[in-house]
Amino acid sequence: MKGGRSTFKRVAGPGFRVKRLASASDTRVWAFGGSRYARWDGRRWQVRPWRHGRVDRAYSIGENLWVIEDSNAFPRAGEAGWQARSTLRRLAGSVWRRVRTPIVVKGLDGKWAAGSVRGAAALARWSGTAWRAVALPGIPFARPGQISELTDVAVDGETGRIMAVGWVAWPCGTGMRSFCGETLLLSGYPGSWTFAVRAEPGIQPRAQAEPDGRGGAWVVYDAKGGGSGFLHIGTDGVEQGMFPAASNRNAAVRDLAVQLGTGSVWAVGAAPSGGSGVVWHYGP
């Protein structure tokens, strides 16, 4: 579907089930499926085979097209010996090349990557030719056996402020397979970082973050009682809320995007009990 501020219309797809989209403009859109991917040039789809791993996230950033493949998520029940994994790939001409990274990458924005290294939350920065690890402070309230990860990062284009979301978990209860955890938030600038932990909404293995264009960021997560919630990281604090849904239905948000220069936020997903797709809009 393609739309503007108030209306959407159906457009012909590339001929396969689309799992991820990345867009640089109306004439540079990429769609990824299971075994094929395609580029929209404004008139038609150019379809090509995909011979790599499962595409979990796709990004068009400047001249670069990136995909994160086969990334795992820390399960809510915990898992003994869990290790983060993913593959980062970049389109070079017509070839998808695997890119070496100093961290296990789970999310990108601009020149920044969020993830973990050896079980600890981590950031990396793209120099234009390589990824370099960025020093971060220790997470407050460390517990024995604690592990952590950042799942996504958002960079404010005006101020350069960097915000990331993730989780921190530690063994609790009986047995090594029982874990407790909290939501981990990071904000600041290179050399001046601040970590914060929130008991709610707990461990969020795939929380997504998008800049709001005003020095803050939106974070989407799966709520414990069902449906999707959000955190809005502002300049003065964090606001928490739920995406609206019709009575007796839960909002299941699958992706979030901010319309540059407008302050408008768009989200797509479904209300499972109704069986139909839903688009949410916030802002002017």
C-alpha positions as CSV (number, residue, x, y, z in Angstrom):
1,M,0.0,0.0,0.0
2,K,1.1,3.6,-0.7
3,G,-0.4,6.6,1.1
4,G,-0.2,10.1,2.3
5,R,-1.5,12.0,5.3
6,S,-5.0,10.5,5.2
7,T,-5.5,8.0,2.4
8,F,-3.9,4.8,1.3
9,K,-4.3,2.9,-2.0
10,R,-3.3,-0.6,-3.0
11,V,-0.4,-1.0,-5.4
12,A,0.7,-4.1,-7.3
13,G,3.2,-6.1,-5.2
14,P,6.4,-7.9,-6.5
15,G,4.7,-11.3,-6.7
16,F,5.8,-12.7,-3.4
17,R,4.9,-12.3,0.2
18,V,6.7,-9.2,1.5
19,K,8.2,-9.5,5.0
20,R,10.3,-6.3,5.2
21,L,10.4,-2.9,3.4
22,A,13.1,-0.3,3.1
23,S,12.7,3.0,1.3
24,A,15.0,5.8,0.3
25,S,12.4,7.6,-1.9
26,D,9.2,7.0,-3.9
27,T,11.5,5.5,-6.7
28,R,13.9,3.6,-4.5
29,V,12.0,1.0,-2.4
30,W,13.2,-2.5,-1.6
31,A,10.9,-5.4,-0.6
32,F,12.2,-8.7,1.0
33,G,10.5,-12.0,1.1
34,G,11.7,-15.5,2.0
35,S,13.6,-16.4,-1.2
36,R,13.3,-13.3,-3.3
37,Y,13.7,-9.5,-3.0
38,A,12.8,-6.7,-5.3
39,R,13.4,-3.0,-6.0
40,W,10.7,-0.6,-7.0
41,D,11.8,2.1,-9.5
42,G,8.6,4.1,-9.5
43,R,7.0,2.0,-12.3
44,R,7.7,-1.6,-11.7
45,W,9.4,-4.2,-9.5
46,Q,12.7,-5.7,-10.4
47,V,12.7,-9.1,-8.7
48,R,15.9,-11.1,-7.8
49,P,16.6,-14.3,-5.9
50,W,17.6,-14.0,-2.2
51,R,20.2,-16.6,-1.3
52,H,21.0,-15.6,2.2
53,G,19.5,-15.8,5.7
54,R,16.1,-14.7,7.0
55,V,15.8,-10.9,6.8
56,D,14.8,-9.6,10.2
57,R,15.3,-5.9,9.5
58,A,16.1,-3.8,6.4
59,Y,17.4,-0.2,6.2
60,S,18.1,2.3,3.5
61,I,20.5,4.8,5.0
62,G,22.1,7.3,2.7
63,E,23.8,5.4,-0.1
64,N,23.8,2.2,1.9
65,L,21.2,-0.6,1.9
66,W,21.7,-2.9,5.0
67,V,19.9,-6.0,6.2
68,I,20.1,-7.8,9.5
69,E,19.8,-11.6,9.1
70,D,19.0,-14.5,11.4
71,S,19.0,-12.5,14.6
72,N,17.9,-14.2,17.8
73,A,15.9,-12.9,20.7
74,F,16.3,-13.6,24.4
75,P,13.2,-15.6,25.3
76,R,11.0,-14.4,28.1
77,A,11.5,-17.6,30.1
78,G,15.3,-17.3,29.8
79,E,17.7,-19.8,28.3
80,A,20.8,-21.3,29.9
81,G,23.9,-20.5,27.8
82,W,22.1,-17.9,25.6
83,Q,24.4,-16.1,23.1
84,A,23.4,-13.3,20.8
85,R,23.7,-13.8,17.1
86,S,23.0,-12.0,13.8
87,T,24.5,-11.3,10.4
88,L,24.9,-7.8,8.9
89,R,24.9,-7.6,5.2
90,R,25.4,-4.6,2.8
91,L,24.5,-4.2,-0.8
92,A,27.7,-3.4,-2.8
93,G,26.7,-2.8,-6.5
94,S,24.6,-5.9,-7.2
95,V,26.3,-8.2,-4.5
96,W,25.2,-8.6,-0.9
97,R,28.4,-8.7,1.1
98,R,28.6,-9.8,4.7
99,V,30.1,-7.1,6.9
100,R,32.3,-7.7,9.9
101,T,31.2,-6.0,13.1
102,P,32.7,-5.7,16.6
103,I,29.3,-6.3,18.1
104,V,26.3,-8.5,17.4
105,V,24.0,-6.1,15.6
106,K,20.3,-6.0,16.3
107,G,19.3,-2.5,15.1
108,L,20.6,0.4,13.0
109,D,20.0,4.1,12.5
110,G,22.2,6.5,10.6
111,K,25.9,5.6,11.4
112,W,25.0,3.8,14.6
113,A,24.4,0.1,15.4
114,A,22.9,-1.3,18.6
115,G,23.5,-4.8,20.0
116,S,25.7,-6.6,22.4
117,V,29.2,-8.1,22.8
118,R,29.9,-11.0,25.1
119,G,26.5,-10.6,26.8
120,A,26.7,-6.9,27.5
121,A,24.8,-4.0,25.8
122,A,26.9,-2.3,23.1
123,L,27.0,0.3,20.4
124,A,29.1,0.6,17.3
125,R,29.6,3.4,14.7
126,W,30.2,3.2,11.0
127,S,33.3,5.1,9.8
128,G,32.3,4.8,6.1
129,T,34.5,1.8,5.6
130,A,34.2,-0.2,8.9
131,W,32.3,-0.5,12.1
132,R,34.0,0.6,15.3
133,A,32.9,-0.3,18.9
134,V,31.9,2.7,21.1
135,A,32.8,2.8,24.8
136,L,29.7,2.7,27.1
137,P,29.4,3.1,30.9
138,G,28.5,0.1,33.1
139,I,24.8,-0.6,33.6
140,P,23.6,0.5,37.0
141,F,22.4,-2.1,39.6
142,A,24.5,-4.9,38.2
143,R,23.4,-8.4,39.5
144,P,25.3,-11.7,39.5
145,G,25.0,-13.5,36.1
146,Q,23.5,-10.4,34.5
147,I,23.4,-10.1,30.7
148,S,22.1,-7.3,28.5
149,E,21.5,-6.2,25.0
150,L,20.4,-3.2,23.0
151,T,17.8,-4.1,20.3
152,D,17.5,-0.8,18.4
153,V,18.9,2.7,18.2
154,A,17.4,6.1,17.2
155,V,19.4,9.2,16.2
156,D,17.8,12.6,16.3
157,G,18.8,14.4,13.1
158,E,18.7,17.9,14.6
159,T,20.5,17.5,17.9
160,G,22.5,14.3,17.2
161,R,21.1,12.9,20.4
162,I,21.3,9.1,20.4
163,M,18.7,6.9,22.1
164,A,18.6,3.1,22.3
165,V,16.3,0.5,23.8
166,G,17.1,-3.0,25.0
167,W,16.9,-5.3,28.0
168,V,18.8,-6.5,31.0
169,A,18.2,-9.9,32.6
170,W,19.6,-12.0,35.4
171,P,19.0,-15.5,36.8
172,C,16.3,-15.6,39.5
173,G,14.1,-18.2,41.2
174,T,15.2,-21.8,40.9
175,G,17.3,-23.3,38.1
176,M,19.4,-21.5,35.5
177,R,16.5,-21.3,33.1
178,S,14.5,-18.8,35.2
179,F,15.3,-15.2,34.4
180,C,14.0,-11.8,35.6
181,G,14.6,-8.6,33.6
182,E,13.9,-5.0,33.0
183,T,13.8,-2.6,30.0
184,L,17.1,-0.9,29.3
185,L,17.2,2.7,27.9
186,L,20.3,4.5,26.8
187,S,20.6,8.2,25.8
188,G,23.2,10.8,25.3
189,Y,26.1,11.7,23.1
190,P,29.5,10.1,22.4
191,G,31.5,10.3,25.7
192,S,28.4,11.3,27.7
193,W,26.0,8.4,28.0
194,T,23.2,7.7,30.5
195,F,21.7,4.3,31.2
196,A,18.2,3.9,32.8
197,V,16.3,0.7,33.7
198,R,12.6,0.3,34.0
199,A,10.7,-2.5,35.7
200,E,7.9,-2.0,33.2
201,P,7.6,-3.2,30.5
202,G,10.2,-5.8,31.5
203,I,12.3,-7.8,29.0
204,Q,11.5,-6.7,25.5
205,P,13.5,-8.9,23.1
206,R,12.6,-7.0,19.9
207,A,11.7,-3.4,21.0
208,Q,12.0,-0.9,18.1
209,A,13.0,2.7,18.4
210,E,12.4,5.6,16.0
211,P,13.5,9.3,16.4
212,D,10.6,11.7,16.9
213,G,12.3,14.6,15.1
214,R,12.2,16.7,18.3
215,G,15.2,15.4,20.2
216,G,13.4,12.3,21.5
217,A,12.3,8.8,20.3
218,W,9.4,6.4,20.1
219,V,9.8,2.8,21.3
220,V,7.3,0.1,20.5
221,Y,7.0,-3.1,22.6
222,D,4.7,-6.1,23.2
223,A,2.7,-5.4,26.4
224,K,2.4,-8.2,29.0
225,G,-1.4,-8.2,29.0
226,G,-1.6,-8.3,25.2
227,G,-1.4,-5.7,22.5
228,S,1.3,-3.2,21.8
229,G,2.6,-0.4,24.1
230,F,4.9,2.5,23.6
231,L,7.5,4.5,25.4
232,H,8.1,8.1,24.3
233,I,11.6,9.2,25.3
234,G,11.5,13.0,25.6
235,T,14.0,15.6,26.6
236,D,12.6,15.7,30.2
237,G,11.5,12.1,30.8
238,V,9.8,9.0,29.5
239,E,6.0,8.7,28.8
240,Q,4.4,5.3,28.6
241,G,1.1,4.3,27.0
242,M,-0.8,1.8,24.8
243,F,-1.8,1.9,21.1
244,P,-5.6,2.3,20.8
245,A,-7.7,-0.6,19.6
246,A,-11.4,-1.3,19.2
247,S,-13.3,-2.8,22.2
248,N,-12.3,-6.3,23.0
249,R,-9.3,-6.2,20.6
250,N,-5.6,-5.9,21.1
251,A,-3.4,-3.7,18.9
252,A,-0.5,-5.6,17.5
253,V,2.0,-3.1,16.0
254,R,4.5,-4.7,13.6
255,D,6.4,-1.6,12.5
256,L,6.8,2.1,13.1
257,A,8.1,5.0,11.1
258,V,8.4,8.8,11.4
259,Q,7.6,11.0,8.5
260,L,10.7,13.2,8.2
261,G,10.2,17.0,8.8
262,T,6.6,16.6,9.9
263,G,6.6,15.1,13.4
264,S,4.0,12.5,12.1
265,V,4.4,9.0,13.4
266,W,2.9,6.0,11.5
267,A,2.5,2.5,12.7
268,V,1.1,-0.6,11.0
269,G,-0.1,-3.9,12.3
270,A,-3.4,-5.6,13.1
271,A,-6.1,-6.3,15.7
272,P,-5.9,-10.1,15.7
273,S,-9.4,-10.8,16.9
274,G,-10.7,-8.8,14.0
275,G,-8.5,-10.3,11.4
276,S,-7.9,-7.0,9.5
277,G,-4.9,-4.7,9.1
278,V,-4.6,-1.4,11.0
279,V,-2.7,1.8,10.4
280,W,-2.1,4.2,13.3
281,H,-1.2,7.9,13.0
282,Y,0.0,10.4,15.6
283,G,0.8,14.0,15.1
284,P,-0.2,16.8,12.7
